[in-house]
Amino acid sequence: MANIKDILYRIITAKKGKDVRKSLHDGLDAVNKETEATTQLSFNTQRRQDIVTKQFDDQIANMSLENPSNAETVAMRTSRITGKSYDTAGIRVDDIDNQLSKTIWIGGLLMIQFGVKGDGVSFDSDALQELLDYVEQKGGGKVVLPPGRYILDKTVFMPANVDLEGHGVSTILSGWRPDGIRGYALIANKGISTEAAYNGAHDFSLTNITIDTPMTNGITLVHARNVYFNKIYGLNAYHHFFDIAGSKNVIASDIYITGYSGTAPYQIDGQTNGRFNNFTWDGTKAIEPYHDYTENDGIFLSKGIFETTNLVDRCIHLHRDGGKNIFMNDLVIKNAKRAFAKDPNVVRKNVKVSNVVVENCYSLIDFEPISGRKDNDISFQNVTIKGATLGEGLAIIRIHDVQGLDLIDVSQTVDKTVVDIGVRTIRNRLVRVTDFNIRNSRLDGGAASGSHYWLTDCHNGYLSEMITRDCGRSIRTENCTRIKADGLIELDILGKELPVSILGTVELKGKDYIEVELNHSDIPVGRVDVGRYIGRLYEGRAITGLWISSTNSTWDNDVELKVRNESGSTVFENLDLPTQNQNWERLHFPTPLGATDMRVRSLYIEKNKATTKGKLTLKIRSELW
């Protein structure tokens, strides 16, 4: 503002009219000029404000990563995703940083900061362990490994509440060991050597990762719980891709093993001191897990393909003692000597297997003997076996010492090129099995001798809806009791059904007996086989008779029991059935069936009239001389 103080002073001090008028004029002129100047200043200020506003609007409209502006900072105070507003952009950045500390993304700053390289040359164990531990300290989260090959010279331990994720076949974990050292875990859980029971690391996962580790084992768990594996691809492992011991609630799904495995690709283990397969490696020495004999409880394997390049001895291995609640389904197993194997003197409880295809394997199930104990509740359902070769004397199914066994919908095709070699003619062998149910079983035997099922010391079993094609006999028993069978069908090599026989071809030895229940209305008038080849000549001893027991019988004396010999001739007839509800009754043959009549070829009943009522339960036992 201009200074008009002097002009006002001149107006006050003027004495002549002329001086007064001039002073007033000058004063008014000065005020006018100041007013004009002030107006112009206001106009200029508004014009500048309009320009600044337009520039701000233009910056918002034209804002880009290449041309950032203060408007971007202002706009960043509010999330366009959640709508949440912050007082300053800095506060929002702090909140984002806190969230990102729980999720380390591909190529993120922390991957670089911790030195994880994945270049296929550098040792990444220490850097990856430090990164996993950092995420654990932040409360857990996800670590996503970029594509690459990560060389682990030490076992890496998964912490609690941390997820490790890769990019499938592009993210490869590979172990390294010094010369002369092989094996030990590539990945394990924290607490494997320090915690008891299920108190090791928990609630962690590995997903979308490839294991290619010829020098080491793959993943080892001991004392872990609530663990999830998904989309694990296996190329090579020194012994096992998975070795699970003393852990609870372990889920593995979408597992694809298509390479070399030294022993068993998937091993459900037990804790035993001094076993090196579930040790870890600290870079200089092996570290033993803490052994308190905790058993596995809740092991789930779903959706997997196991096709090793070598003929692995066992594919799914139930190793060492202890373990319960094991569930496996939707699996394809190829090129293994034994698809499912259990060690001697190892007990498992509640094992359920379903929806399995087995190809080019010697054996489907090989559960070895147990001394003084039994497995409990074992079930295989909906299993298809293709091209079984029965190598090394293995049966397709060989199960010892089980109480509670279900074999449902098991279909078997035997490779015809090898079935005639010695002991390879054994098909399915059950020993000391009680309370079992075999239903809807089919065997294409490959024109070889042998039995569909060979039972030894088995009791309280039921076999039904069995189809045996091109094989020696349906059932063979030794020292068995309370075995019931019906719906057994036998086919020749062309698939033509052989003459009707209620039991099929059944071989009984000693005091064995097999039970069949007949409804009177199901038996036509005339002759029908009860069973073929009942009672064979064993160790030079001849068949001298049969024992029959009938229960729940309300039949009239209109049914006779007859016997044919090896040549098919009826050698004994008019053998009346035992009276109603009678216990064992011996049907003694007038002369033993000796060398010329090697065995009782057929036991059949002959119905004389069309009685429509009644039910008969026959228990049949052969007698050796």
SVG drawing of the C-alpha trace seen along z (x, -y; Angstrom):
<svg xmlns="http://www.w3.org/2000/svg" viewBox="-44 -32 78 182">
<polyline fill="none" stroke="black" stroke-width="0.4" points="0.0,0.0 1.3,-3.5 2.2,-5.9 -0.3,-8.9 0.8,-10.1 2.6,-13.2 -0.4,-14.1 -2.7,-14.0 -0.2,-16.2 -0.2,-18.8 -4.0,-19.0 -4.1,-19.6 -1.4,-22.3 -2.5,-24.2 -3.5,-27.9 -4.5,-29.2 -7.5,-28.0 -5.3,-27.3 -3.0,-25.1 -6.0,-23.3 -7.6,-22.5 -4.3,-21.2 -3.7,-19.0 -7.2,-17.5 -6.8,-16.8 -3.5,-15.1 -4.9,-13.0 -8.0,-11.8 -5.8,-11.0 -3.5,-8.9 -6.4,-7.0 -7.9,-6.4 -4.6,-5.0 -4.2,-2.8 -7.7,-1.4 -7.0,-0.7 -3.8,1.1 -5.6,3.1 -8.3,4.2 -5.7,5.2 -3.9,7.2 -7.1,9.0 -7.7,9.8 -4.2,11.1 -4.5,13.3 -7.8,14.9 -6.2,15.5 -3.3,17.2 -5.6,19.4 -7.5,20.4 -4.3,21.4 -3.2,23.4 -6.6,25.2 -6.5,26.0 -2.9,27.3 -4.0,29.5 -7.0,30.9 -4.8,31.5 -2.3,33.4 -5.0,35.6 -6.4,36.3 -3.0,36.9 -1.4,38.7 0.7,41.8 3.5,43.9 5.8,42.1 4.6,38.7 3.6,38.9 2.3,35.9 1.3,34.7 -2.3,35.6 -1.3,39.2 -0.1,38.8 -3.4,37.2 -5.4,39.9 -3.4,42.7 -5.0,41.8 -8.1,43.8 -8.2,47.4 -10.2,47.8 -10.6,51.5 -11.8,51.4 -12.9,47.7 -11.0,47.2 -9.5,43.7 -6.4,42.8 -5.4,39.4 -2.1,39.4 -0.6,41.4 2.1,42.5 -0.3,44.2 -1.8,46.1 1.7,47.2 2.5,48.5 -0.7,50.6 0.1,52.0 3.6,52.8 2.3,54.7 0.1,56.8 2.8,57.5 5.2,58.6 3.0,61.7 3.1,62.4 6.5,62.3 5.6,62.2 7.5,63.2 10.6,61.1 9.8,59.1 12.3,57.0 12.6,59.5 13.6,62.3 16.5,60.1 17.1,58.9 17.5,62.4 19.6,63.6 17.5,66.4 18.7,66.9 17.4,70.1 20.1,70.0 20.9,73.7 24.4,73.0 24.3,71.1 23.4,72.8 20.1,71.4 19.5,73.3 20.5,70.5 18.9,67.7 15.6,69.6 15.6,70.6 16.1,67.0 13.3,65.9 10.9,68.6 11.8,67.7 11.2,64.0 7.7,64.7 7.0,66.9 8.1,64.1 5.6,61.7 2.8,64.1 2.9,66.4 2.1,66.0 3.1,67.1 6.4,67.3 6.2,67.7 9.4,68.9 10.0,67.7 10.8,70.2 14.3,71.6 16.4,74.4 17.1,74.0 20.1,76.0 19.7,76.9 22.9,78.0 21.2,78.4 17.7,79.5 15.3,76.6 12.8,76.6 9.2,75.4 7.9,73.2 4.3,73.0 1.7,71.0 3.9,70.6 3.0,71.6 5.8,72.3 4.5,72.1 6.2,72.5 5.4,72.6 5.1,76.3 7.7,77.8 9.5,74.4 10.2,74.3 12.6,77.1 14.1,78.0 17.2,80.1 19.5,81.3 23.3,81.4 25.5,83.6 29.3,83.8 31.1,86.8 30.3,90.0 27.1,88.6 23.7,89.4 20.2,89.3 18.6,87.3 15.7,84.9 15.6,82.1 12.6,80.5 11.4,81.2 9.3,79.5 10.6,77.4 10.6,79.3 11.5,82.6 14.4,83.2 13.2,81.2 9.4,81.7 7.3,84.6 3.9,85.9 2.4,83.6 4.1,80.5 6.4,79.7 5.6,77.2 1.9,77.1 -0.4,75.5 2.1,75.2 2.0,76.2 4.0,76.9 2.3,76.4 3.1,76.4 6.7,77.5 9.0,80.0 11.4,82.3 14.5,83.4 17.0,84.6 19.0,87.7 21.4,87.1 18.8,86.7 15.4,87.8 12.5,85.5 10.0,84.4 10.3,85.8 7.8,85.1 8.0,86.1 5.9,84.5 4.1,82.3 0.3,81.7 -2.1,80.1 0.1,80.2 -1.0,79.8 0.9,80.9 -0.6,80.1 0.7,80.4 4.0,81.9 6.0,83.3 8.7,85.9 11.5,86.5 14.2,88.1 14.7,89.0 17.5,91.0 15.0,93.0 11.6,91.4 9.7,88.4 7.6,88.5 8.5,90.0 5.8,89.4 6.3,90.5 4.7,89.6 2.5,86.9 -1.2,86.0 -3.6,84.8 -1.3,84.8 -3.0,84.3 -1.4,84.9 -3.3,84.4 -2.4,84.2 0.9,85.9 2.8,86.9 5.8,89.1 7.2,90.0 10.9,90.5 13.4,92.5 12.8,93.5 15.4,95.6 12.9,97.5 9.3,96.3 8.1,93.0 5.5,92.6 6.3,94.0 4.1,93.9 6.7,94.6 7.0,95.3 9.5,94.0 12.4,96.3 15.7,95.2 18.7,95.2 16.9,95.2 18.6,92.8 15.8,92.3 14.1,89.6 17.2,87.9 18.0,84.3 21.3,82.7 22.8,79.6 25.6,79.3 28.2,81.3 26.3,84.1 23.0,86.0 20.5,84.9 18.3,87.6 14.6,86.9 13.2,87.0 11.9,90.5 8.9,91.0 7.2,93.5 4.3,91.2 2.2,92.9 0.7,91.4 -2.9,90.5 -4.8,89.2 -2.8,89.6 -4.6,88.7 -3.4,89.4 -5.7,88.4 -5.3,88.1 -1.9,89.3 0.1,91.0 3.1,93.1 5.0,94.3 8.6,94.7 11.2,95.2 12.8,98.0 10.9,101.1 10.6,99.9 10.3,102.5 7.3,100.8 5.2,97.9 3.1,97.2 5.0,98.5 3.6,98.9 6.9,99.0 7.6,99.9 5.1,100.2 2.2,97.9 -0.3,95.8 -4.0,95.5 -6.7,93.8 -4.9,93.9 -7.0,93.1 -6.0,93.3 -8.1,92.8 -8.0,92.1 -4.5,93.4 -2.7,94.9 0.3,97.1 2.6,98.4 5.9,100.4 6.3,101.5 7.0,104.9 4.4,104.2 1.8,101.5 0.9,101.5 3.3,103.2 3.5,103.6 6.5,104.8 6.5,107.9 5.3,107.3 3.9,103.9 0.3,103.2 -2.0,100.6 -5.6,99.7 -8.3,98.4 -6.7,98.4 -9.1,97.5 -8.1,97.6 -10.4,97.0 -10.5,96.2 -7.1,97.5 -5.7,98.7 -2.5,100.8 -0.6,101.6 2.4,103.9 3.1,104.7 3.9,108.0 1.6,107.5 -1.3,105.3 -1.2,105.9 1.6,107.6 0.9,107.4 3.5,109.6 3.0,111.7 2.5,110.3 3.5,112.3 0.7,112.4 -1.2,109.4 -3.5,108.3 -4.2,105.4 -7.7,104.0 -10.2,102.8 -8.4,102.9 -10.4,102.1 -9.6,102.1 -12.5,101.1 -12.9,100.5 -9.4,101.7 -8.5,102.7 -5.3,104.7 -4.0,104.8 -1.2,107.0 -0.1,108.5 3.1,110.4 3.4,112.2 7.2,112.0 9.4,113.3 6.7,115.6 4.4,112.8 0.7,113.2 -1.6,110.5 -3.0,110.2 -1.1,111.6 -2.5,110.6 -1.5,112.0 -3.0,111.4 -6.0,109.1 -9.2,108.8 -11.8,107.1 -10.9,107.1 -13.0,105.9 -12.0,106.6 -14.8,105.2 -14.9,104.8 -11.4,106.1 -10.8,107.0 -7.6,108.8 -6.0,109.7 -2.8,111.8 -0.1,111.6 -0.3,114.9 3.4,115.0 4.6,115.6 1.9,117.2 3.1,120.8 6.4,120.3 6.5,122.3 5.0,120.5 3.8,117.6 0.5,119.5 -0.6,118.2 -3.3,115.6 -4.7,114.3 -3.5,115.6 -5.1,114.9 -3.5,116.2 -4.9,115.9 -7.6,113.4 -10.8,113.2 -14.1,111.4 -13.6,110.7 -15.8,109.9 -14.8,110.5 -17.4,109.3 -17.6,108.8 -14.2,110.1 -13.1,111.1 -9.9,113.0 -8.8,113.6 -6.2,116.3 -4.3,116.7 -4.8,120.4 -2.8,121.4 -3.4,123.4 -3.9,121.9 -6.8,120.5 -8.8,117.3 -8.5,117.2 -6.4,119.5 -7.3,119.3 -5.2,120.7 -6.3,120.5 -9.0,118.1 -12.3,117.8 -15.7,116.1 -15.5,115.0 -18.0,114.4 -17.1,114.7 -19.8,113.7 -20.3,112.7 -16.9,114.0 -16.1,114.7 -13.1,116.9 -12.1,117.2 -9.5,119.6 -8.1,120.5 -7.8,123.6 -10.5,123.1 -12.5,120.5 -11.5,121.2 -8.9,123.4 -8.9,123.6 -6.6,125.0 -7.7,125.2 -10.5,122.7 -13.9,122.5 -17.1,120.5 -16.4,119.7 -19.6,118.9 -19.7,118.6 -22.3,118.0 -22.7,116.5 -19.4,118.0 -19.2,118.3 -16.5,120.0 -15.7,119.4 -13.6,121.2 -10.9,119.6 -13.4,118.3 -15.6,116.8 -18.2,119.5 -19.8,120.3 -18.9,123.7 -21.7,126.0 -23.6,124.4 -22.1,124.8 -23.2,123.0 -19.8,122.9 -17.7,123.1 -14.5,125.0 -13.7,125.4 -10.8,127.3 -11.1,128.3 -8.4,129.9 -8.6,131.6 -11.2,130.1 -11.8,127.1 -15.4,126.4 -17.2,124.0 -20.8,122.9 -23.5,122.4 -27.0,121.3 -29.7,122.6 -33.3,121.6 -35.5,124.4 -37.1,122.3 -33.7,121.5 -32.9,125.2 -34.6,126.6 -35.9,130.2 -33.1,132.4 -29.4,132.2 -27.3,129.1 -23.7,128.9 -23.0,127.7 -19.2,127.6 -16.6,129.1 -13.3,130.7 -14.2,130.8 -11.4,132.6 -8.2,133.4 -5.6,136.1 -3.0,134.5 0.4,136.0 -0.6,139.5 -3.7,139.6 -7.0,140.6 -10.4,139.0 -12.5,141.3 -15.7,139.2 -17.4,135.9 -19.0,134.3 -22.2,132.4 -23.9,130.1 -27.4,128.7 -29.1,125.9 -32.4,124.0 -33.7,126.9 -37.4,127.3 -37.1,129.6 -38.9,132.8 -36.9,135.9 -37.0,135.0 -33.4,134.0 -30.4,136.4 -26.7,135.7 -24.5,137.4 -20.8,137.6 -18.9,138.0 -15.3,139.0 -12.4,137.6 -13.7,139.3 -17.1,137.8 -18.9,141.1 -21.4,141.0 -19.7,143.2 -21.8,142.5 -25.4,141.7 -28.5,141.9 -26.6,140.1 -29.4,138.5 -29.0,135.0 -28.7,134.7 -31.8,134.2 -33.0,130.8 -30.7,128.7 -28.2,131.5 -24.6,130.9 -21.8,132.5 -22.7,135.8 -20.1,138.0 -20.9,139.4 -18.4,142.2 -17.5,143.6 -17.6,147.4 -14.1,147.3 -11.6,144.5 -10.9,142.5 -7.4,143.5 -4.9,143.1 -7.3,143.8 -10.0,141.5 -7.8,138.6 -10.5,136.4 -14.2,135.8 -14.9,134.1 -18.4,133.0 -20.7,132.8 -24.2,132.2 -27.8,132.4 -30.6,133.9 -34.1,132.6 -36.9,135.1 -40.0,132.8 -40.9,129.2 -41.1,128.3 -41.3,124.5 -40.6,124.0 -37.6,124.2 -34.0,123.1 -30.9,125.2 -27.5,124.2 -24.9,126.8 -21.5,126.9 -19.2,129.1 -16.0,130.7 -13.7,133.3 -12.1,136.2 -8.7,137.5 -7.6,141.0"/>
</svg>
